[in-house]
Amino acid sequence: MNGGGKNLSDILLVGKGFLGQKIYSLYCNDYKIKTAGITEGNDFFLDITNPEQCLKVIRKANPLAIVLTASLSGVDYCEKHSREAFAVNAVGPKNIVNAVREFNPAIKLVFFSTDYVFDGQKGNYDENDMPNPLGVYAKSKLKGERESMKADDFLILRLSTLYGFNSPKDKQTFTRMIIENLSIGEKVFASKQITSPTFIDDAAKATIKLIEKKECGIFHVAGPKAFSRGDWARKVAWAFGLNESLIEEVESVPGQIAPRPKNSSLNIGKLLETGIKMHSSTESLLLMKEQMEKEGVI
Ligand SMILES: NC(=O)c1ccc[n+]([C@@H]2O[C@H](COP(=O)([O-])OP(=O)(O)OC[C@H]3O[C@@H](n4cnc5c(N)ncnc54)[C@H](OP(=O)(O)O)[C@@H]3O)[C@@H](O)[C@H]2O)c1
């Protein structure tokens, strides 16, 4: 990917959270990746809500592609902090696009969105289906999509319920909560909500492969099968050898305040047509188990 120019990086990875960390660890040896974000340990400090900082960092990194995983992704947090959600999820990408257009419009922008842009009435959504977001997080992400589309060369990758393992410091996901609760004999409450659980290793690989293939536009990047939260919890229990009788299906989970789409599962036909493969849920969960065992986490 590298053009070989002085100070030229292949990728500016903005946000080294759950997915960003995986992209970095899988590809930092193959590509010249610079990282930017609001926490320590990045090559550049960057708060994407600040337009001047966006331009300064992009100028310094001089990348061929920007992989923008930075986001406020807590659905209930966003519902309570609407202004902050729109600042990061919508104004953030707008600032990045403006900086790209000013510095070098040829830079490719990869923005990550969500299955929550759909209202969940239909399920199995493809890229031509009309979004109709229900909550603040979803609305802010759709606005982020619209801003990202203003880049000359953009990829919008819609993901769904990420799971996987980087390190014990990973943020709490639904899947990690299932493993932790069942391991200590605690109940798991699971709603009937249907999504397409997505293995972060596959999401990370699909991201880089789509860049390598010079694809652009919107792609659904998700697991190959739809699961209700309850069915997913039982699948995780099976893969990790845990007691599924502690899983309780409920109408709504206590503490969830943001509206959730009933069935926001994603159709990944367009992605598969590019030749990119996604592991089955069984393969992915067993790989995740292996990774956690290797690190001594379970
Ligand atoms: N997690 C899911 O289940 C899921 C499902 C569908 C779609 N998605 C989408 O996938 C993408 C990645 O999700 P994720 O789970 O990896 O998110 P995450 O773990 O919450 O990471 C997001 C990162 O954003 C960075 N960040 C937050 N505010 C920032 C700001 N103002 N300026 C710069 N960086 C900022 C932080 O990076 P640093 O702390 O490293 O600086 C944080 O670690 C997001 O766009 C999300 O909407 C996620």
Ligand as a Chemical Component Dictionary entry (heavy atoms), coordinates in Angstrom:
data_LIG
# 
_chem_comp.id                   LIG 
_chem_comp.type                 NON-POLYMER 
_chem_comp.pdbx_formal_charge   0 
_chem_comp.three_letter_code    LIG 
# 
loop_
_chem_comp_atom.comp_id 
_chem_comp_atom.atom_id 
_chem_comp_atom.alt_atom_id 
_chem_comp_atom.type_symbol 
_chem_comp_atom.charge 
_chem_comp_atom.model_Cartn_x 
_chem_comp_atom.model_Cartn_y 
_chem_comp_atom.model_Cartn_z 
_chem_comp_atom.pdbx_ordinal 
LIG N1  N1  N 0  -19.005 -2.281 19.432 1  
LIG C1  C1  C 0  -20.015 -2.655 18.694 2  
LIG O1  O1  O 0  -20.722 -3.636 18.998 3  
LIG C2  C2  C 0  -20.336 -1.922 17.408 4  
LIG C3  C3  C 0  -21.454 -2.314 16.654 5  
LIG C4  C4  C 0  -21.729 -1.648 15.459 6  
LIG C5  C5  C 0  -20.910 -0.610 15.051 7  
LIG N2  N2  N 1  -19.837 -0.230 15.813 8  
LIG C6  C6  C 0  -18.999 0.880  15.338 9  
LIG O2  O2  O 0  -17.679 0.374  15.174 10 
LIG C7  C7  C 0  -16.733 1.389  15.483 11 
LIG C8  C8  C 0  -15.719 0.848  16.475 12 
LIG O3  O3  O 0  -16.401 0.477  17.666 13 
LIG P1  P1  P 0  -15.608 0.055  18.973 14 
LIG O4  O4  O 0  -16.488 -0.874 19.712 15 
LIG O5  O5  O -1 -14.233 -0.351 18.623 16 
LIG O6  O6  O 0  -15.566 1.439  19.756 17 
LIG P2  P2  P 0  -14.791 1.778  21.117 18 
LIG O7  O7  O 0  -14.148 0.582  21.700 19 
LIG O8  O8  O 0  -15.756 2.534  21.960 20 
LIG O9  O9  O 0  -13.627 2.732  20.610 21 
LIG C9  C9  C 0  -13.881 4.005  20.156 22 
LIG C10 C10 C 0  -12.637 4.838  20.355 23 
LIG O10 O10 O 0  -12.990 6.182  19.954 24 
LIG C11 C11 C 0  -12.031 7.034  20.492 25 
LIG N3  N3  N 0  -12.644 8.327  20.761 26 
LIG C12 C12 C 0  -13.771 8.629  21.464 27 
LIG N4  N4  N 0  -14.002 9.937  21.423 28 
LIG C13 C13 C 0  -13.012 10.476 20.657 29 
LIG C14 C14 C 0  -12.697 11.786 20.233 30 
LIG N5  N5  N 0  -13.441 12.857 20.582 31 
LIG N6  N6  N 0  -11.602 11.972 19.449 32 
LIG C15 C15 C 0  -10.827 10.921 19.096 33 
LIG N7  N7  N 0  -11.066 9.664  19.463 34 
LIG C16 C16 C 0  -12.151 9.454  20.242 35 
LIG C17 C17 C 0  -11.408 6.373  21.677 36 
LIG O11 O11 O 0  -10.082 6.106  21.236 37 
LIG P3  P3  P 0  -8.788  6.139  22.165 38 
LIG O12 O12 O 0  -9.299  6.016  23.563 39 
LIG O13 O13 O 0  -7.977  4.984  21.718 40 
LIG O14 O14 O 0  -8.106  7.403  21.909 41 
LIG C18 C18 C 0  -12.159 5.034  21.779 42 
LIG O15 O15 O 0  -11.323 4.049  22.218 43 
LIG C19 C19 C 0  -17.538 2.589  15.964 44 
LIG O16 O16 O 0  -17.712 3.478  14.903 45 
LIG C20 C20 C 0  -18.877 2.009  16.353 46 
LIG O17 O17 O 0  -19.921 2.940  16.212 47 
LIG C21 C21 C 0  -19.526 -0.874 16.964 48 
# 
loop_
_chem_comp_bond.comp_id 
_chem_comp_bond.atom_id_1 
_chem_comp_bond.atom_id_2 
_chem_comp_bond.value_order 
_chem_comp_bond.pdbx_ordinal 
LIG N1  C1  SING 1  
LIG C1  O1  DOUB 2  
LIG C1  C2  SING 3  
LIG C2  C3  SING 4  
LIG C2  C21 DOUB 5  
LIG C3  C4  DOUB 6  
LIG C4  C5  SING 7  
LIG C5  N2  DOUB 8  
LIG N2  C6  SING 9  
LIG N2  C21 SING 10 
LIG C6  O2  SING 11 
LIG C6  C20 SING 12 
LIG O2  C7  SING 13 
LIG C7  C8  SING 14 
LIG C7  C19 SING 15 
LIG C8  O3  SING 16 
LIG O3  P1  SING 17 
LIG P1  O4  DOUB 18 
LIG P1  O5  SING 19 
LIG P1  O6  SING 20 
LIG O6  P2  SING 21 
LIG P2  O7  DOUB 22 
LIG P2  O8  SING 23 
LIG P2  O9  SING 24 
LIG O9  C9  SING 25 
LIG C9  C10 SING 26 
LIG C10 O10 SING 27 
LIG C10 C18 SING 28 
LIG O10 C11 SING 29 
LIG C11 N3  SING 30 
LIG C11 C17 SING 31 
LIG N3  C12 SING 32 
LIG N3  C16 SING 33 
LIG C12 N4  DOUB 34 
LIG N4  C13 SING 35 
LIG C13 C14 SING 36 
LIG C13 C16 DOUB 37 
LIG C14 N5  SING 38 
LIG C14 N6  DOUB 39 
LIG N6  C15 SING 40 
LIG C15 N7  DOUB 41 
LIG N7  C16 SING 42 
LIG C17 O11 SING 43 
LIG C17 C18 SING 44 
LIG O11 P3  SING 45 
LIG P3  O12 DOUB 46 
LIG P3  O13 SING 47 
LIG P3  O14 SING 48 
LIG C18 O15 SING 49 
LIG C19 O16 SING 50 
LIG C19 C20 SING 51 
LIG C20 O17 SING 52 
# 
